[in-house]
Amino acid sequence: MKKIKILLIISMVLIPTIGGCFNIFKETRNWDFIQSVGGIDIGKPFYENNIWFLPVKCDVSGLQQITIKPTLLNSSLACAEVEAKIENRNIYLTVKTALVDKKENSPICGDALLGEISGGEYKVFYKGTDGQVGNIGKIKIKP
């Protein structure tokens, strides 16, 4: 009887902990995935609290056509992050997804943090882990 109680207590502690750990893993998505869920687009950059942000339009559920008709539906994925890397006058965006939970619960991607960036014109691309690059557009940062 003691063994059953101990196993019950261990399972009550471990199962929720293990379940919550799965979403610490964010999966970087490649260009083919982004195209399959409807594409990606950008808005006009904005400046807030001395930091530049880039609005990103992307829905990883595949329910919206952003730039192309979706061919894949996902009901359990959330857009966890849009990472931006700046190299010279190029900005490379990368979408990371996670399973839907209390923290990550929207398939709609948010703004990409550009940080403190020099004024001028930038080309914006999508780049996943496979190295494939997709052209998204151009933006201007006011000096």
DARA-V640265 format. One record per residue. N is the residue number from 0. SS is DSSP state (H for helix, E for strand, C for the rest). NEAR is the number of other ideal C-beta (glycine too) atoms within 12 Angstrom. D_CENTER is the distance of its C-alpha to the mean C-alpha in Angstrom with 2 decimals. Layout:
# DARA-V640265
((N;SS;NEAR;D_CENTER) (N;SS;NEAR;D_CENTER))
This chain:
# DARA-V640265
((0;C;7;47.94) (1;H;8;46.54) (2;H;9;44.30) (3;H;10;42.83) (4;H;11;42.12) (5;H;12;40.48) (6;H;14;38.29) (7;H;14;37.39) (8;H;13;36.43) (9;H;15;34.37) (10;H;15;32.49) (11;H;13;31.90) (12;H;14;30.35) (13;H;14;28.44) (14;H;15;26.91) (15;H;14;24.86) (16;H;13;23.92) (17;H;14;22.88) (18;H;15;20.96) (19;H;18;18.99) (20;H;14;18.28) (21;H;19;16.29) (22;H;24;13.08) (23;H;17;13.40) (24;C;15;12.16) (25;C;24;8.54) (26;E;25;8.65) (27;E;27;7.68) (28;C;36;8.15) (29;C;24;11.10) (30;H;30;12.45) (31;H;18;14.54) (32;H;32;11.91) (33;H;42;10.26) (34;H;28;13.93) (35;H;26;14.84) (36;C;37;12.67) (37;C;30;14.10) (38;C;33;12.69) (39;C;43;10.93) (40;E;28;12.95) (41;E;34;13.36) (42;C;21;15.76) (43;C;20;18.30) (44;C;32;17.39) (45;E;19;18.85) (46;E;19;20.53) (47;E;14;20.62) (48;C;10;22.37) (49;C;10;22.90) (50;E;18;19.24) (51;E;30;17.63) (52;E;27;14.37) (53;E;40;12.98) (54;C;28;12.08) (55;E;39;9.51) (56;E;30;10.53) (57;C;49;8.55) (58;E;33;9.39) (59;C;44;8.42) (60;C;27;11.84) (61;C;29;13.75) (62;C;20;15.98) (63;C;23;15.71) (64;C;20;16.85) (65;C;30;15.05) (66;C;24;16.84) (67;C;22;18.11) (68;C;15;19.37) (69;C;25;17.10) (70;C;16;18.74) (71;C;23;16.61) (72;C;17;16.19) (73;C;25;14.12) (74;C;14;15.39) (75;C;18;14.03) (76;E;34;10.25) (77;E;30;7.93) (78;E;39;4.38) (79;E;31;4.65) (80;E;28;3.31) (81;E;38;3.88) (82;E;30;6.93) (83;E;36;10.17) (84;E;24;13.31) (85;E;28;16.57) (86;E;15;19.48) (87;C;14;22.61) (88;C;19;21.94) (89;E;24;18.78) (90;E;40;15.16) (91;E;32;12.69) (92;E;44;9.03) (93;E;38;6.67) (94;E;44;3.37) (95;E;32;3.60) (96;E;36;5.29) (97;E;30;8.47) (98;E;26;11.68) (99;C;21;12.50) (100;C;20;14.70) (101;C;13;16.08) (102;C;16;13.39) (103;C;28;10.25) (104;C;17;11.82) (105;C;22;10.23) (106;C;31;8.81) (107;E;28;8.61) (108;C;40;5.83) (109;C;27;7.69) (110;C;28;9.36) (111;E;38;8.86) (112;E;25;11.65) (113;E;32;14.33) (114;E;22;16.97) (115;C;14;20.56) (116;C;30;20.77) (117;C;17;24.05) (118;C;16;25.16) (119;E;19;25.38) (120;E;19;23.75) (121;E;30;20.60) (122;E;24;19.33) (123;E;37;15.61) (124;E;30;14.35) (125;E;42;11.48) (126;E;31;12.01) (127;C;26;11.00) (128;C;20;13.10) (129;C;16;15.90) (130;C;14;16.65) (131;C;20;16.69) (132;E;23;16.04) (133;E;30;15.62) (134;E;21;17.08) (135;E;36;15.34) (136;E;27;18.05) (137;E;19;19.76) (138;E;33;19.73) (139;E;21;22.49) (140;E;26;22.38) (141;C;14;25.62) (142;C;10;27.71))
